[in-house]
Amino acid sequence: MKRAIVYYASGAREGRDRIRRADLTIVAVDNLDDLPYIARGLADDGVQLIELCGGISPRWRAVVAAAAGSRVRVSSVTFGVESLGAAHRFREASIAGRPPDGAFLLLEPGADPVHDRFVPAFPPQHLIFVPVPDERVAASVAMALVEDGVGLIELYGGFTSAGAAAVIDAVDGRAAVGVGAVTIDAILAQTGAQGYVH
């Protein structure tokens, strides 16, 4: 499945700030009014799932879905009640110009979470993208990230409901954990397709 992550980053420029990894396109966006244009372009490129980061309000999900068309599923990261305190602290520090480190965990078969991680440059935001090979490794990586001071973690790339729960349990309230509104097991159940085993 071709996927895309669209995340908010102050100072990002459409068309320049994109990262491509196998079947995944990562797009940084500053102006949210560009989202329909971005969504149409991703759909034209054959993307089947667009995941919006937690920094983009779920109110944009319908806008993106309408622009992308019926062949593209759109999900947005949201936070459970156990994450609201940590998410609020993260937001307040970000508004004050001192955002804590954040991390996006990306499911990517065969990935090495140490050697494959990367950090796009949008200071003062410090967001670490960490490809992980499976959900079991994701939970242990999440624990290590929290111990290193990461205050917010978002999950991308096909986490199941059970895999997301394992990360939430591993973090144990020490950081906000955002999960897509549409998990891969829900998509597969609706389409009758099969995914890879995590």
RABEL-V111226 format. One record per residue. RES is the residue in one small letter. PHI is phi in whole degrees, -180 to 180 (999 if undefined). NEAR is the number of other ideal C-beta (glycine too) atoms within 12 Angstrom. Layout:
# RABEL-V111226
<<RES PHI NEAR> <RES PHI NEAR>>
This chain:
# RABEL-V111226
<<m 999 26> <k -79 24> <r -128 37> <a -142 43> <i -111 49> <v -118 50> <y -131 41> <y -81 34> <a -147 37> <s -61 24> <g 94 18> <a -68 29> <r -121 17> <e -59 24> <g 94 14> <r -103 15> <d -94 26> <r -131 25> <i -127 27> <r -116 17> <r -137 26> <a 50 19> <d -95 23> <l -123 33> <t -116 33> <i -113 35> <v -121 38> <a -91 34> <v -136 38> <d -102 25> <n -96 20> <l -66 27> <d -66 16> <d -80 27> <l -58 36> <p -60 26> <y -62 22> <i -62 42> <a -61 39> <r -63 23> <g -64 27> <l -65 40> <a -62 28> <d -64 18> <d -82 23> <g 91 19> <v -66 32> <q -106 29> <l -140 41> <i -110 48> <e -112 48> <l -94 41> <c -71 43> <g -67 40> <g -80 36> <i -111 37> <s -56 18> <p -59 24> <r -62 14> <w -82 33> <r -60 30> <a -67 18> <v -63 26> <v -65 41> <a -62 29> <a -64 17> <a -71 26> <a -75 35> <g 94 21> <s -69 11> <r -82 21> <v -117 33> <r -88 36> <v -125 39> <s -125 40> <s -136 35> <v -76 42> <t -131 30> <f -120 33> <g -75 25> <v -59 14> <e -67 21> <s -102 32> <l -64 19> <g -63 19> <a -66 31> <a -66 30> <h -65 17> <r -62 22> <f -62 36> <r -63 23> <e -62 16> <a -65 23> <s -66 28> <i -62 13> <a -77 12> <g 86 12> <r -128 17> <p -66 27> <p -65 31> <d -62 28> <g -125 42> <a -142 44> <f -110 48> <l -94 53> <l -115 43> <l -69 42> <e -150 34> <p -52 23> <g 84 16> <a -71 26> <d -110 16> <p -64 31> <v -88 17> <h -82 11> <d -95 24> <r -71 27> <f -149 22> <v -131 20> <p -65 27> <a -96 17> <f -138 24> <p -62 14> <p -84 19> <q -64 31> <h -125 25> <l -114 41> <i -101 33> <f -94 35> <v -123 38> <p -68 33> <v -127 40> <p -76 26> <d -161 29> <e -69 37> <r -63 22> <v -65 30> <a -57 44> <a -64 31> <s -71 24> <v -64 38> <a -60 42> <m -60 27> <a -65 27> <l -63 37> <v -63 30> <e -63 17> <d -88 21> <g 100 20> <v -67 33> <g -102 36> <l -152 43> <i -130 49> <e -122 48> <l -110 49> <y -139 44> <g 93 45> <g 111 42> <f -63 44> <t -84 30> <s -60 25> <a -67 21> <g -65 34> <a -64 41> <a -62 23> <a -64 29> <v -68 45> <i -58 35> <d -65 21> <a -65 29> <v -73 38> <d 55 18> <g 80 22> <r -78 29> <a -149 36> <a -73 40> <v -120 46> <g -100 43> <v -128 40> <g -60 41> <a -66 31> <v -124 35> <t -90 32> <i -64 36> <d -66 24> <a -68 23> <i -63 28> <l -65 22> <a -65 15> <q -72 12> <t -95 17> <g 79 8> <a -82 17> <q -120 12> <g -110 26> <y -81 19> <v -81 17> <h -90 30>>
